[in-house]
Amino acid sequence: MTGSLAVRDPVSAGSVMSPGDTVVPAAQLSSALALIVLMIGQVLPDLRLMLDGVPLNTFLLVQTVLFALALPLSLPARRGIFIVIGLVLPLAVTLLWSRDVVWGASTLLDLTASAATGSLLLAFSLAHIGIHRTFRIWLLLLAALLVAAIAYKIQNGFFDREVNFLLNGPNVFARQMGLAALLSGFLLRGPLRWLGIVIFALAVLWTQSKGPLLFLLLVSLGTGWLRLGPKGRVVALIGLGCVVIPLSLLVDQLRDIEFFRRFFIAVTVFDSGLSGENYGSVGSRVLLFSTATQMIGENPFGIGLGSWMPLSGLFWAEYPHNFFLEVLLEGGLLLGTVAAVPYFAFLLSRNAMIVAMGTFLALCQQVSGGLADTRFWLVFACLGAVTSRWHLRFGERRNTATPRGPTA
């Protein structure tokens, strides 16, 4: 990213934090809890998270909400977070004409509760231990998640995509591993950086999720391109060519391998149309998107949160698999637009890492996941709003020197 996106890390920039600061452990705990809350993401009990009849996710979220609200966070930061989250809440009006009020209400509750809690926790952590230390904790936790998922899948079907990646479906897990790959690029140094990028990128490939893999590549290339000089860009183009050209020559051979077959569905669809085994996820999304688009034209005021399945008749898909189509269809053109705008607050950030991760999540949300799954994206939108004026939000001393580039 450009120098205008740079933001100084309080840890290295002489902020109010001192080595003996008693809030440091609380900040470290906050960053870890934020990721855990976002991974669980729901208030209502989930059988996968029950232990002797106790709904652990409900217990965790309620306790963490209270903890997050009690944190001594600056008023401007707290206000910025609640403004972003608050612009999503008008969608609740559409529950008045929803066909499935319980589903719609739980979706909105899960989204706003987990996003607000995660944002407060992360903002507190950023204020007291800095962006780097906060997201290094995330990187360690995501690495632990990958190890646990590998152990789980070895026992239950390593290459079977129908077997969840521990508590995550393939698309959700792919997005989390994509975040870890981006964090590796920004936070690690030397050979360890490339090792982290490769391992987490392979984890995305392992899920066989085409969208997150493509968008991780695009965001990585875009971020790297902006940070490289002319010579570096030439080297990057040569390296990309060394990968793309052999792959294009081996398309027929790779298409015959079961694991890679999913990645060539789009090519097959263009060759022979939407029929039979060529239909796949590409064809299903064509049907979902076209149905949702038609319904938006017929229902400009929205069909109400939770009404997609009852009114579309596509009971095999809980949502249209596109954020904009879902929010504009269920919320209506007016309320849906209002609810969509705050998600792009991450673009206001002065930190390249937040912008890159927010962009990755925004792109992924256009091909998979429902409204509740946008909680990660909404959290980075909140962080974008908070870090847009860092010295005002967290009392950091104003830096009058020329920015030297993005924090990485």
N, C-alpha and C positions, 0 to 999 in steps of 0.2 A: 504494500500500500504506500501511498505517498506520505510525505512528512506531515501533512495536515492531519493525518489520522493518529499521530503519535500521542502517547500519554505517558507521563512519567510514573513509574512504579513507586509507591510510597516507601517501600522497603529500601530502595536505592536512591531515593530523591530527597531524603531529609524530612520525612513527614513527622507527624506527632507521635508516631510509635517509637518506643525505646526497647532495647533488648529485654528489659525486665518487665515489660508491659504485661499486666495480669490478664488482659483481654485476649492475648495471643492464643492460648488454648481454646477459648470460646470461639475465636475466629476460625481456627483449624477445624473444630467440630462443626461449625456452621457450614463450611464448604463441603464437608463430607455428607452432612445431613441433606444439603440441597440436592446433591446427586441422587441420594437414596430416595428422597421424596419424589423426585422427578421420574425415577425409574419405576416406582410403584404407581404413582400418578392417580390414585383413586381413593375415595373415601369409603365406598360401599364394600362389604366383605367380598373377598375373592377366595375361592376354594384352594387355589394354589398357595395362598398365604395364610392358611388356617393352621393353628397348632392347638390341639386339644380343645377345639371349639372356640378359640380366641381369634378374632379377625385382626391379625397383626398389622395389616396396612391401615385399618381404621384407627387403631390405637396409636400407631406411629405418627400418622398425619395430624391427629388431634393434639398430641403432645408437642409435636414440632411446630404447629401453628402458634401455640401459646408461647413457646420458646422464642420463635421469630418475632412475635409482636412485642415481647418484653425486651428485646435487644436495644441498646442505646444507640440508635441510628440517627444521623443528622436529619433535621426536618426537611431540607430540600430533597435529599435522596429518597426519604420515605414518601414525600409528596409526589415526586416524579414516578415512582413505582405505582402508586395507587391511581395516578392519572392514566397511565398506560393500561393497567388492568381494568380500570373503571369503564373505559370506552368499549369494552367487550360486553359489559353487563346489560346494556339495552336489549340484547338478544333475548333476555328473559321475557320481554313483553310477548314474544311470539309463542310462549307456552300457553297463552290464552286460547290459541286455536290449534295447538299441537295434537296430532293423532296418537302420540305416545308420550304423555307428559312425564312419566317416570324416567324414561330413557333420556329425554331432552334435558330435564332438570339435573339428572345425575351427571350428564356430559358437561353441562355448564358449571356445576359445582366442582367436579373433578378438575376441570381446566383452570378455573379462577383460584381455587384453594391451593392447588399444588404450584401454580405459577407465581402467585403472590408470595407464598411461603418461600419457595426457592429463590425468588428475587431478593427478598429481605435478607435471607441468610447469606447469599452471595455478596450483596452490597455491603453488609457488615464485614464480611471476610475481606473484601477488596479494600475496605477502609483501614483495616488494621494489620493485615499481613501482605497486601499487595496482590496485583493480578497474577504475577508469576507464581507465587507460593500457593495462592488459591487454586489455580488450575493444575499445578503439579500434584496436588492432592487428588484432583479428579483423574489425572492421568494414571496415578497409582491404583486408584479404585477400579478404573476401567481395565487396567492390565489384570487385576485380580479377577474381575468379571470374566475376562477372556479365558483365563486359566480354568476357572470353575466351569465355564461353558464347554470347554474342550473335554474336561473330565466327564461331565454329564453326557455329552454327545458320544463319547467313546463307549459308554455303557448302553446307550439307547439308539444309536444310529448316527454315525459321524457324518455321513454324506446324505442322510435322509432329511430333506428340507421340511417335511411334515412334522418332524420332531422339534419342539421348541428349543431355542438356545438358552437353556436354563429356564428363566421366567419370561423370556422375550421371544416373540415371533421373529422371523428372519428379517423383515423390514425394519423393525424397531431396533434389533440388535445391530443391523448394518449401519443405521444412523449413529448409534453410540460408538461403534468402532470407527466410523468416519470422523467423529469428533476427536477421538483419541489419536488418529493419524494426523489431523491438523494440529492438535496440541503438541504432538511430537515434533512437528516441523517448527513450531514457534518456541518451544521451551527447552528442547534438548540441543546438544552441541556435538559436533564432530561425528564420528562413526555411530555413536549412540542415537543421534537424530535419524540417520538413514535406516538404522535397524528398527527403530520404533515405527517409522513411516511404513516400511516394508511389511512388518509383522501385522500392523493394524489394517493396512490395505489388503493383505491376504485374508484377514478375518472378514472383511467386507466381501471379498471374492467368494469366500467359503459359504456365505449365506445365499449365493446365487441371486442376489437382488440387483437387478440391472440399474435401477434409478440411482440409489446411493453410490454405486460404483462409478457411474458416469459423472455424477455431480461432484463427487470427491475429486475426480480427475480434473474437471473443469475449474473448480475453485482452487485446487493446488496449482494448476498451470497459471491461472489468472494472478494469484497472489505472488507466485514465484516470478512471473513476468514483470510485475510492477517493482519488485525488489531487486531484480538483476540489472546489471549494466549491459551495454551493447554486446560485449564479448560473451557474457553469461547467457544472453538470449540466443546467440548463435549456437552455443554449445547445447542449450536446451532443445533447440529445434533439431539439431543433428541427433541428439539422444532420442527424441520423440520419433523421428523418422526411423531410427534403428529398431524401434519397437513396433511401430505401425506397419511398416513394409513387410517384415516377416509374418506378422499376424494376418495380413491381407492375403499373403501367398499360401497360408496354411488353413484358410477358412474351411475348405471341404474336409480336411482331415480332422480339425477340431470339432466340426459339426457332428461327426460320427461318435464322439465321446460323450457319454451320458451327462457328465458333470457340466460340460460346456454347452450343451444343446440349448439351454434356456437363453443363453446370450446371443443366439443366432435366430431366435424366433422372429424378431423384427425383420431381418433380412428375408426370411422365408415367407413372411406375410406379404411383403412387397413383391416377391417373386410369384406367389401362387394364390394370394388372396386369403380371406378369413374363412377358413374351412378346416374341419377335422382337427388334427393335432397341431396345425399351424396357428390355430386360434389363440391359445395361450393367454398370457397376461396382457399382451398387447391388444388382442381383439376384445378381451373383456373390458379393458379401459376405454376402448373406442365406444363400446355399447354404453358404459356408465356415463361417459362424458356427453355423448349425444343425447341420452335420455335426460340427464340433468339440464343440459342447455335448453332442450325443448320445454321442460317443466318450468324453467325460469321465465321463459316467454309467456307461459300460460298463467304464472302466479307471481306477478311483480311485487306483491306485498309479502311474499314468503309463504311457505307451507307450514311453518312452525318447527322449532327444534324437535328432533326425534321423529319426524314424519317421513323421512326418505324411504324407508323400507315399506311401510304400509301403502304409500301412494305410488311408488315406482313399480312395485310388484317384483323387484329384484331382491328377493329375500336371501340370496347367497352373498350379498354385499351389504354391510352395515352402514356404509357411507359411499359417496361417489368417488372416493379416492383422489379428490382434488380439492384443496382447501377453498379456493375461490368459488368453485361451483357449489360446494356444500354450504358455505356461509351465505352466499347470495341466494341460493335456492331456499334454504330453511329460514334465513333471517330476512329475506326480501332485499330488494335493490337498495333501499335507503338504510335500514338498520344493518344489513350485511356489509355495506360499504363502510359505515362508521366503525363496525367491529374489526374490519380488515386493516384499516389505516394504522392503528398503533403497532401492529406487528412489524412495521418497517422502521420503527424508531431505532433499531440497531444501526441503521445507516448514519445516524447522528454521532455515533461513537468516534472518539479520537484514538481508538486503539484498533490496530489492524487485526489482531487476533479475534476480537469480538465481532468485527465486521465479517471476517472470513467464515467463522462458525455460524453466524446468523444467516449468511448467504447460502451456505450448504444446507442448513435446515429448511430455509424457505424453499429452495429448489426441490428438496426431497418431498416436501409436503404437497407438491403438485401431482405426484404420481402414486402416493401411498399414504395411509393413515387418515384418521378422522379428526374432527374438531378437537377432541380431548387430547389427541396425540400432538397437537401443536404447542403443548405446554413448554417444551424445550425452546422452541422458536420464540414464544412469548416472553420467556425469561431473558433471552438474549436481547429482545427488544427493550425490556426494562433496563438491562445493563447498558444498552446503547444510550438510552435517555439519561441515565445517571452519569455515565462517563463522558457525555457530550460537554459538560462543564466541570471537569474533575476538581479544579482548585476551589470551586464554589461549593461542591457537594461534600467534600471531605476535609476541608480546611487545609489542603496542601499549600505550601508556599508557592506563590506565583513564580513561574519560570519565565524570565525575560529573554533567555537565550534562544537562538534559532533552533527549532526541533531538528534532531539528527536523523530521524527516520522512525519507522514503526517499532513499537515494542515487540520483541520477538523472543 
